[in-house]
């Protein structure tokens, strides 16, 4: 038996990326800390489904980078940045065809999933003078219920849930449609579960099309019905779309979305950046400290919810 195998068998607490050990490899494991935020890759693993091991994600450490990506791509579409770059590469100074778009002041941004990422998006949106509508599956009517109890980087997010001008909730279509009907930009930042798969399809794009909204997806590609999205884009229902995640990944080379001028496609790099390993370690150390002090650890995955 190798040293690594022996250490795994002895471990009661383990830090991993998305590579989940088999049950037989970790017979003494009690707590598993993931370095990733999303849990959809793990939710059907036997180590999660068939044991009482406590799983913790790294929610909170990627929020700033992903929020930057949201506005980088949204503003690049809205301000025709591809046109400007094309002119620069051709040494052309010409403002005659620039569309002169209005700024985002007074626009309403809808944030579908108000966790650490959604709250940081809201923080940036407020700085741009946008109205903020939040949507969560469960009701958040009291100040206590709006508090973010996950891990937060200092000075980020919306810890007390005070930024939304309106807070929608529900797991039914009428509630979702009421939320979608009043927004100019939709940001998807919710976890992928059985109930959120293809949450956005033909009916939802029809509602967004009434205000010709923008769509930004930084959660999981499976949240969106891509056939319905492609049709909505072809019909001009949406002003633009930013897709850092797709279904499937990689997006097939023959997808019509590739050739659309008002669509930005990036290869699931919205959270990529330097310094995140150190943040993971900081979170891990924080959770170990809370465990030693008898306090609840951050980002414990709730059985049955899958996040």
Residue pairs with C-beta under 8 A, 6 or more apart in sequence:
1 9
5 25
8 14
8 21
8 25
8 26
9 25
9 26
9 27
9 28
10 28
11 26
11 28
11 29
12 28
12 29
12 30
12 31
13 29
13 30
13 31
13 32
13 33
13 288
14 21
14 26
14 29
14 31
14 32
14 33
15 32
15 33
15 35
15 280
15 284
16 32
16 33
16 34
16 35
17 34
17 35
17 36
18 34
18 35
18 36
18 41
18 42
20 32
20 42
20 45
20 47
20 48
21 29
21 47
22 46
22 47
23 46
23 47
23 50
23 51
26 47
29 47
29 51
29 53
30 53
30 54
31 53
31 54
31 56
31 291
31 297
32 47
32 53
32 54
32 55
32 56
33 56
33 58
33 283
33 284
33 287
34 42
34 55
34 56
34 57
34 58
35 58
35 277
35 280
36 57
36 58
37 57
37 58
37 59
37 60
37 61
37 62
37 116
37 117
37 271
38 57
38 191
38 192
38 220
39 55
39 57
39 191
39 301
39 306
39 307
40 191
40 192
40 193
40 220
40 306
42 48
42 55
43 49
43 193
43 306
47 53
48 55
48 301
54 297
54 300
55 300
55 301
56 287
56 297
56 298
56 299
56 300
56 301
57 299
57 301
57 307
58 151
58 279
58 280
58 283
58 299
59 115
59 116
59 150
59 151
59 298
59 299
60 116
60 150
60 151
60 152
60 153
60 157
60 283
60 298
60 299
61 151
61 153
61 276
61 279
61 280
61 283
62 116
62 117
62 271
62 276
63 116
63 117
63 119
63 120
63 152
63 153
63 156
63 157
64 120
64 153
64 156
65 270
65 271
65 272
65 273
65 276
66 117
66 120
66 121
66 189
66 218
66 270
66 271
67 117
67 120
67 121
67 123
67 124
68 124
69 218
69 244
69 266
69 269
69 270
69 271
70 121
70 124
70 187
70 216
70 218
70 242
70 270
71 121
71 124
71 128
73 216
73 242
73 244
73 264
73 266
74 185
74 214
74 216
74 240
74 242
75 81
76 82
76 264
77 214
77 239
77 240
77 241
77 242
77 262
77 263
77 264
78 101
78 104
78 214
78 239
78 240
79 101
80 98
80 99
80 101
82 261
83 97
83 98
84 98
87 93
87 94
103 128
103 129
104 125
104 128
104 129
104 130
104 185
105 128
105 129
105 130
106 129
106 130
106 131
107 130
107 131
107 184
107 185
108 130
108 131
108 132
108 133
108 182
108 183
108 184
108 185
109 121
109 122
109 125
109 130
109 131
109 132
109 133
109 183
109 184
109 185
109 186
109 187
110 133
110 134
110 135
110 179
110 180
110 182
110 183
110 185
110 186
110 187
111 118
111 121
111 122
111 132
111 133
111 134
111 135
111 164
111 187
111 189
112 118
112 135
112 179
112 186
112 187
112 188
112 189
112 190
112 199
113 135
113 136
113 188
113 189
113 190
113 191
113 219
114 122
114 134
114 135
114 136
114 140
114 158
114 161
114 164
114 167
114 189
115 148
115 150
115 189
115 190
115 191
116 148
116 150
116 151
116 152
116 156
116 157
117 189
117 218
118 134
118 187
118 189
118 190
119 148
119 156
119 157
119 158
119 159
119 161
119 163
120 156
120 157
120 158
121 187
121 189
122 132
122 134
122 157
122 158
122 163
122 164
123 156
123 157
123 158
123 163
125 132
126 132
126 163
130 185
131 165
132 163
132 164
132 165
132 166
133 164
133 165
133 166
133 167
133 168
133 179
133 182
133 183
134 140
134 161
134 164
134 166
134 167
134 168
135 167
135 168
135 169
135 176
135 179
136 167
136 168
136 169
137 169
137 170
137 171
137 195
138 145
138 169
139 145
139 169
139 170
140 146
140 161
140 167
140 169
141 167
143 160
143 161
145 161
146 160
146 161
146 162
146 167
147 159
147 160
147 161
148 157
148 158
148 159
148 160
148 161
149 298
150 298
150 299
151 283
151 286
151 298
151 299
152 159
153 279
158 164
161 167
166 182
168 175
168 178
168 179
169 175
170 176
171 195
173 203
176 199
176 204
177 203
177 204
177 207
180 186
180 204
180 207
180 208
181 207
181 210
182 211
183 208
183 211
183 213
184 211
184 213
184 214
185 213
185 214
185 215
185 216
186 208
186 213
186 214
186 215
186 216
187 216
187 218
188 200
188 215
188 216
188 217
188 218
188 219
188 223
188 224
189 218
189 219
190 196
190 199
190 219
190 223
191 219
191 220
191 306
191 307
192 219
192 220
192 222
192 223
193 305
193 306
193 307
194 306
196 223
197 222
197 223
198 222
198 223
198 224
198 225
199 223
199 224
200 215
200 223
200 224
200 225
200 228
200 229
201 224
201 225
201 228
202 225
202 228
202 231
202 232
205 228
205 229
205 231
205 232
205 237
205 238
206 232
206 237
208 215
208 232
208 237
208 238
209 232
209 235
209 237
209 238
212 236
212 237
212 238
212 239
213 238
213 239
214 238
214 239
214 240
214 241
214 242
215 229
215 238
215 240
215 241
215 242
216 241
216 242
217 223
217 224
217 241
217 242
217 243
217 244
217 245
218 244
218 245
218 270
219 245
220 245
221 243
221 245
221 246
221 247
221 248
221 249
222 247
224 247
226 246
226 247
226 255
226 257
229 241
229 257
230 255
230 256
230 257
232 238
233 241
233 256
233 257
233 260
233 262
233 263
234 256
238 262
239 262
240 262
240 263
240 264
241 257
241 260
241 262
241 263
241 264
242 263
242 264
242 266
243 251
243 257
243 263
243 264
243 265
243 266
244 266
244 267
244 268
244 269
244 270
245 268
245 270
246 255
246 257
246 265
249 267
249 268
250 267
251 257
251 258
251 265
257 263
257 265
258 265
283 298
283 299
286 298
287 297
287 298
287 299
290 296
290 297
290 298
291 297
301 307
